[in-house]
Amino acid sequence: MDGANDPHMTDEHFVDSADVSTQQFDWGTLKWMATPDHNGSERFSAGVVQLEPGKGHELHTHPESDEILYVVGGEGEQTVAGETREVSAGEMMFVPEGVEHGTVNTNWEPLKLLAVYAPPGPEQQLADLPECEIVPPGELPTRDD
């Protein structure tokens, strides 16, 4: 795909967030920008997670993928393997496969994270959950609360 004439065109090297769908949950949104299906990323997947104020992603595991979470902005609490710490912009957490973890936004503004899975797979499992609404590329997620 040639994106030379359109600065928002998605190809395998440059991805604009407006060109990928959004996974919407009651706790926030995810935009997966590097996946095997989207741009051929076979060894990892990566995306931006945004947790709404006071909301969280409950404790869970990824049995077959390691995860890295990097805090881009905001503040919250991160639990990994039973240990909970306050986290803020500039911090990174490593979650080995099968280790229970969860994130809660403890601030008034959104908590934004970069999430990376290696190998990819959990991003598709999230999309398959009944509480996940897929918002098409270019459309803004809306909240019903």
Secondary structure, DSSP 4 states (H G I P E B T S, - for coil): ---TT-TT---SS---GGGS-EEEETTEEEEEEE-HHHH---S-EEEEEEEPTT-EEEEE--TT-EEEEEEEESEEEEEETTEEEEEETT-EEEE-TT--EEEEE-SSS-EEEEEEEESS-HHHHHHTSTT-EEEPTTPPP----
